[in-house]
Every structure is written in structure tokens, then in C-alpha cells.
Amino acid sequence: MLGVAKLFVEAGHILDTGTSRFLGHLANQCADRWRMKDSGIWELPDEQHYTHSKMSCWLALDCAVVLAEASHIEPTWKARWKRERDRIRDWVEEHCWSEAHQSYCFYVGDGGKLDASLALVSRYGVKVNPKRMKLTYQAIARELGHNSAMVYRYSGVEQEESTFIACSFWLAEAWASMGDPAVAEEIMEEILKTLCHRGNVETFNEMFDTRTGAWVGNMPQGLSHLALICAAQAISEHHGSD
């Protein structure tokens, strides 16, 4: 929500007083709770220190600082938000990076697992270590996609489900956002070639089984279509075209 608020004001809009106070409350909650384990973006029953959750807290507080510095939200706690933001950054770099696997991990102590949702972090530019993020995206493509454009959500899940369409588009968006639109375009073309017949974009499901060619999961899945739009927009922007 703090990221959306930042985009909202960057587009020239003004936050009302109630929303401003609510966002300040959210930032304080983030500063209070980032050290806690949670169920992660995938709402898993096993609570862990998920890397995506820590990075999300880090980037949320960074947005709060930007909003406070521009007087869009109450700046009373700005120093605290800065302090906790920097603490999260240092914690992530120390605990969530696997030197052995050359990637950010799924969660702390996971033994080298990967999470495709880390591709979403690219939406915040290069605030997160860009070299490490690119190495992570390479690892995701290699291990969660088996060197194809269609990727699974996280390590081990391929035993029980198919590739997750949104994650595949997220990875294309990530490469574009990190300044590699040519790589992103190659991934995008491969995804669409895999999913679409006769060149037309169809209604997408939640998942796609690359082994059988079967659509799996919810249909239609709004998240899959939203991920497609975001990836296309990122590629277009970084090519400098409409």
C-alpha cells in the first residue's frame, strides 16, 4: 500500500488526511513487526523468515521515508523508519543471501531453495543489490524454470503443481526493470508462444503444465493477465517506446 501511495503522489495526486495517517500507522506496524516470522506471499503453513517478506518490509519503509520527506505523510517517525529500513537491508544482505548458491534464498536456513516471487522486487529499481538480484533471476530461470520461460512458484512445488503463469511474466518484467529488455523480450515471446495458439492471447488459467500442455487451476485468473500487462509495460518503457 505504501508503494501504491508513492506512485499515486508521483502522478500528481494528493493524499487526504485520513489516508496519510493510516499509511503512517502501516509504516510503524512494518517497523514493529519485520523481525517476526510469517507465512510469506504464498500463505504457507510453515512460518519462516521469508526473504520476499523482509524485502517487502524494507521497500515499504523506504516508500514511507520518501512520502514523509515530501510531507505527504506525517514525518514524526521518519528517523525511525529510516533506521529500521537500513536495519532490514543489512539483515537481508547478511542472512538471506546464499554465497554457495549465488542467489537470495526462499527463507533463512532453507538449504538453497528459490522463490520466484523475488522477481517482484525489481519494481523498486536497484535499491536491492542489482548484481545479486540478477544472479537470483538467473538461478530462478535455471532451477525453477529448468532453463525455460515457464517457472514454478518455489523450489519443490513442481512435485505437486504446474508452472505458475504470473511468475513467468514476473521474471520477464524483472529483466526489463533491471535494464535488460532484450532478455525480457525473449522470455516474453517464449511464454506467449507456449501459452497462445495462432498468435492470439487467450484467457489464461492460473497454471500451465508444460509436460502435458494442459491448463491447470483457476480460470480465468486475473493475476496471470495483470502480470502479462505489467511485463509488457516494463519492456515497452525500457525500450523507450509506447
C-alpha positions as CSV (number, residue, x, y, z in Angstrom):
1,M,0.0,0.0,0.0
2,L,2.9,2.4,0.7
3,G,4.3,1.6,-2.7
4,V,0.9,2.4,-4.3
5,A,0.7,5.6,-2.3
6,K,4.1,6.6,-3.6
7,L,3.0,6.0,-7.2
8,F,-0.2,7.9,-6.5
9,V,1.5,11.1,-5.4
10,E,4.2,10.8,-8.1
11,A,1.3,11.0,-10.6
12,G,0.3,14.4,-9.1
13,H,-2.4,13.4,-6.7
14,I,-2.7,14.4,-3.0
15,L,-3.4,12.1,-0.1
16,D,-6.2,13.0,2.2
17,T,-5.6,13.4,5.9
18,G,-7.2,10.1,6.9
19,T,-5.2,8.1,4.3
20,S,-2.0,9.9,5.3
21,R,-2.5,8.9,9.0
22,F,-3.3,5.3,8.0
23,L,-0.1,5.0,5.9
24,G,1.9,6.3,8.8
25,H,0.3,3.6,11.0
26,L,1.2,0.9,8.5
27,A,4.8,2.1,8.3
28,N,5.0,1.8,12.1
29,Q,3.5,-1.6,12.0
30,C,6.1,-2.6,9.5
31,A,8.9,-1.2,11.6
32,D,7.5,-3.1,14.6
33,R,7.0,-6.5,13.0
34,W,9.6,-7.1,10.4
35,R,11.6,-9.3,12.7
36,M,8.7,-11.8,13.0
37,K,8.3,-15.0,11.0
38,D,5.3,-15.1,8.7
39,S,3.6,-17.3,6.1
40,G,5.1,-15.4,3.1
41,I,3.4,-14.3,-0.1
42,W,2.3,-17.8,-0.8
43,E,0.5,-18.1,2.6
44,L,2.3,-21.3,3.5
45,P,1.5,-23.0,6.8
46,D,5.2,-23.2,7.7
47,E,6.1,-19.8,9.2
48,Q,9.7,-18.7,8.3
49,H,11.8,-15.6,7.8
50,Y,10.9,-15.4,4.1
51,T,13.2,-13.2,2.0
52,H,10.3,-11.7,0.0
53,S,8.6,-10.6,3.2
54,K,11.8,-9.0,4.6
55,M,12.5,-7.2,1.3
56,S,8.8,-6.0,1.1
57,C,9.1,-4.5,4.6
58,W,12.4,-2.9,3.6
59,L,10.9,-1.3,0.5
60,A,7.7,-0.3,2.2
61,L,9.6,1.7,4.8
62,D,11.7,3.2,2.0
63,C,8.5,4.4,0.4
64,A,7.3,5.8,3.8
65,V,10.5,7.8,4.1
66,V,10.1,9.2,0.6
67,L,6.5,10.2,1.4
68,A,7.4,11.7,4.7
69,E,10.3,13.8,3.2
70,A,7.8,15.2,0.7
71,S,5.3,15.9,3.5
72,H,2.7,13.6,2.1
73,I,2.5,11.7,5.4
74,E,3.3,12.7,9.0
75,P,7.2,13.0,9.3
76,T,7.2,12.4,13.1
77,W,8.6,8.9,12.8
78,K,10.7,9.4,9.7
79,A,14.0,8.9,11.5
80,R,12.7,5.6,13.0
81,W,11.6,4.4,9.5
82,K,15.0,5.2,8.1
83,R,16.7,3.3,10.9
84,E,14.6,0.2,10.6
85,R,14.7,0.3,6.8
86,D,18.5,0.2,6.9
87,R,18.5,-2.5,9.5
88,I,16.3,-4.7,7.3
89,R,18.6,-4.1,4.3
90,D,21.6,-5.1,6.3
91,W,19.8,-8.1,7.8
92,V,18.7,-9.3,4.3
93,E,22.2,-9.0,2.9
94,E,23.7,-10.9,5.8
95,H,21.0,-13.6,6.3
96,C,19.1,-14.0,3.0
97,W,22.0,-14.3,0.5
98,S,23.4,-17.8,-0.2
99,E,27.0,-17.5,-1.3
100,A,27.1,-21.2,-2.1
101,H,24.1,-21.0,-4.5
102,Q,24.7,-17.4,-5.6
103,S,21.1,-16.3,-5.0
104,Y,18.8,-14.9,-2.5
105,C,17.1,-17.7,-0.6
106,F,13.5,-18.6,-0.3
107,Y,13.8,-18.3,3.5
108,V,16.6,-18.2,6.0
109,G,18.2,-21.6,6.5
110,D,16.3,-23.3,3.7
111,G,19.4,-25.1,2.3
112,G,19.4,-23.3,-1.1
113,K,15.8,-23.1,-2.1
114,L,14.4,-20.4,-4.5
115,D,11.3,-18.3,-4.7
116,A,10.0,-16.8,-8.0
117,S,8.2,-14.0,-6.2
118,L,11.5,-12.3,-5.7
119,A,11.1,-11.1,-9.3
120,L,8.6,-8.6,-8.0
121,V,11.3,-6.7,-6.1
122,S,12.5,-5.4,-9.4
123,R,9.6,-2.9,-9.4
124,Y,11.6,-0.9,-6.9
125,G,14.5,-0.4,-9.2
126,V,18.1,-1.1,-8.0
127,K,17.6,-0.4,-4.3
128,V,18.2,-4.0,-3.7
129,N,21.7,-5.2,-4.7
130,P,21.4,-5.3,-8.5
131,K,24.2,-7.8,-9.0
132,R,22.7,-10.2,-6.6
133,M,19.2,-9.8,-8.0
134,K,20.4,-10.7,-11.5
135,L,22.2,-13.7,-10.2
136,T,19.0,-14.7,-8.4
137,Y,16.9,-14.3,-11.6
138,Q,19.4,-16.5,-13.4
139,A,19.0,-19.1,-10.7
140,I,15.2,-18.9,-10.8
141,A,15.2,-19.5,-14.6
142,R,17.7,-22.3,-14.3
143,E,16.2,-24.2,-11.3
144,L,12.5,-23.2,-11.2
145,G,12.1,-23.0,-15.0
146,H,14.6,-25.7,-15.9
147,N,16.0,-23.2,-18.3
148,S,12.6,-22.4,-19.9
149,A,10.4,-19.3,-19.6
150,M,7.7,-21.2,-17.6
151,V,8.6,-21.2,-13.9
152,Y,7.3,-22.8,-10.8
153,R,6.5,-20.7,-7.7
154,Y,9.3,-22.1,-5.5
155,S,11.6,-25.0,-5.0
156,G,10.0,-28.4,-4.6
157,V,6.5,-27.4,-5.6
158,E,6.9,-29.0,-9.0
159,Q,6.1,-32.3,-7.3
160,E,2.5,-31.2,-6.7
161,E,1.6,-28.4,-9.2
162,S,2.4,-26.9,-12.6
163,T,4.2,-23.8,-13.6
164,F,2.7,-20.6,-12.3
165,I,1.9,-18.3,-15.2
166,A,2.2,-15.0,-13.2
167,C,5.6,-15.9,-12.0
168,S,6.8,-16.4,-15.6
169,F,5.7,-12.9,-16.6
170,W,7.1,-11.5,-13.4
171,L,10.5,-12.8,-14.4
172,A,10.2,-11.1,-17.8
173,E,9.2,-7.9,-16.1
174,A,12.2,-8.2,-13.7
175,W,14.8,-8.4,-16.5
176,A,13.2,-5.4,-18.2
177,S,13.2,-3.4,-15.0
178,M,16.8,-4.3,-14.3
179,G,17.8,-2.8,-17.7
180,D,17.9,-6.0,-19.9
181,P,14.8,-5.5,-22.1
182,A,16.2,-7.8,-24.8
183,V,16.4,-10.7,-22.3
184,A,12.9,-9.8,-21.1
185,E,11.5,-9.8,-24.6
186,E,13.0,-13.2,-25.4
187,I,11.3,-14.6,-22.2
188,M,8.0,-12.9,-23.1
189,E,8.0,-14.3,-26.6
190,E,8.7,-17.8,-25.3
191,I,5.9,-17.5,-22.8
192,L,3.3,-16.3,-25.3
193,K,4.5,-19.0,-27.8
194,T,3.9,-21.6,-25.2
195,L,0.5,-20.3,-24.0
196,C,-1.1,-19.0,-27.1
197,H,-2.4,-20.6,-30.3
198,R,-2.3,-18.9,-33.7
199,G,-0.7,-15.8,-32.2
200,N,-3.8,-14.6,-30.2
201,V,-3.7,-14.0,-26.5
202,E,-6.3,-16.3,-24.8
203,T,-7.9,-16.3,-21.4
204,F,-5.2,-17.6,-19.1
205,N,-5.5,-20.0,-16.2
206,E,-3.5,-19.9,-13.0
207,M,-1.1,-22.6,-14.1
208,F,0.2,-24.4,-17.2
209,D,1.5,-28.0,-17.3
210,T,4.5,-27.9,-19.7
211,R,4.7,-31.7,-19.7
212,T,1.1,-32.3,-20.9
213,G,0.1,-28.9,-22.4
214,A,-2.9,-28.8,-20.0
215,W,-4.3,-25.6,-18.4
216,V,-4.5,-26.0,-14.6
217,G,-6.0,-24.1,-11.8
218,N,-8.4,-21.2,-11.7
219,M,-9.7,-19.9,-15.0
220,P,-9.8,-17.0,-15.8
221,Q,-7.0,-15.9,-13.5
222,G,-6.8,-12.2,-13.2
223,L,-3.3,-12.3,-11.7
224,S,-2.0,-14.0,-14.8
225,H,-3.4,-11.3,-17.1
226,L,-2.2,-8.5,-14.8
227,A,1.3,-10.0,-14.8
228,L,1.3,-10.0,-18.6
229,I,0.3,-6.4,-18.7
230,C,3.0,-5.3,-16.2
231,A,5.6,-7.3,-18.1
232,A,4.6,-5.7,-21.5
233,Q,4.6,-2.3,-19.9
234,A,8.1,-2.7,-18.4
235,I,9.5,-4.0,-21.7
236,S,7.9,-1.1,-23.6
237,E,9.2,1.5,-21.1
238,H,12.8,0.2,-21.2
239,H,12.8,0.1,-25.0
240,G,11.7,3.8,-24.9
241,S,8.6,3.2,-26.9
242,D,4.8,3.4,-26.4
